[in-house]
Amino acid sequence: IPPKAETQGRTETIIGNWMKAKRNRSQVILASKVVGRTANTWFRGDRPSKLVRADIFDAVDKSLARLNTDYIDLYQIHWPERDVPWGANPNRIGAVPRRSDAAGVPEGETPIAETLAVFDELVKA
């Protein structure tokens, strides 16, 4: 299904309504995902879509609401930022992107180590 603003999240809503009607959440292994960099700014309320801490937590909260649940069994990264070097500036979580940092990470790109650190926070929450 091609991504469109008017259909984004609809599958989660359908599944959430189905689980609520069937009362079968404990019998379902539920997976969802957070979108990475994309030109479709409507994913993040007309802001650039990035895999930074605030956007990941926001995406999880919105998925939980659409799914009518308080937990997701498997949370995945859709369109990870593959071109950012592993370990590039891992101390930048939550920081405002710069044109280029000491590790040479271009503005707005999120190193995978940073994204994984946020996922670790989600597991511990």
N, C-alpha and C positions, 0 to 999 in steps of 0.2 A: 504494500500500500504506500503510495507516495506520501511523504510527510506534508501535512497541511495544518495550519493553525487551528482550523475548525474541527479537526479530528484528533489532534494531539491529546493523548491521555484517554481517549474514548475506550480503548480495549481494557484498560485498568478499571474504568467505571463499570463496564459490562461485567467483568469478572467479579468485582467487588459486590455488585448487586446480586449476582448469582450466588456467591458464597453466603451473603446475608440471608437470602431467601431459603437456601438449602441448609443453613446452619452447619456447614461442613468445613470450616476453616482448619480445624485440627487434622483433617484428612487430606489436605491439599499442601503440596510443596509449591510455594509461591515464589516466582522470580520476577524481577523487574530490572530496570536499568536507568542510568543517568546518561544523558547525551553529552558528548564532548564538543569540541570546536565545530561550529557549523555557521554557514552564512544566514541560516534561518533564525533571526533574532527573536522571533516570537516565543521560542523555547524559554527565554529568560525575561519576558516582559519588555521586549524591544531593546535589550542590552546584548552585547556580544556574549555568545555562549562559550564558557570556559569551564574547566574542571578545577575550580578553586573551592575552598572549604565552604564558604557561604552558599554557593550555588549547589554544591552536592547536598548539603543539609536541607536546603530549600526543596530540591527535587525529591529527596526522601520523604519529607513532610507532605508534599503534594501527592506523591504516590500512595502513602499510607491513607490519606483522606479519600482518594478515589477508590482505593481497594477496600475501604471499610474494615481495616485491620490495624493492629498495633505492632505488627512485626512482618518483615519480609525475610523469607528463608535464604534466598540467593539474590544478591544485588550486584549488578554487572556494569561495566563501563562500555557504553556504545560510542564508537568513534574516539578511542583514546588518542592522546597527542603523541604519536609515535616518533615524531621528528625531534623531540626534545631529549637531550642526552640523559641517560640514567645517572642519578646523583647530582644533577645540576642544581646548585643552590637549594638544598633541602630545608634551609631555615626560612624560606620565604612564605610559609603558609599564612594566608590571610593578608599578605602585604599587597600594596598597590603595585601593579606591574610597571616596570621601567622600560625605557627604550632598549636597553641591553644591560645585563648585570655582569658581574665579574666572571661568571661561568660562560658568558656569551649567549645566554638564553634570550631570544628575541622578545620584545614587548608582547604581553598577553598570553604567552605560552606557559603551560604548567607542566613541570617535570613529573614523570610517572611516580617518582619517590614521594612527591608531595601529595599526589592523588591517593596513593596507597596509605599514607599516614592518616589521611582523613577517613578512609575506609576502616582503618584500625580503630579510630575514635568511634565510628558507628558500631563496630562489634562490641566495644566496651561499654557503650551507652545503655 
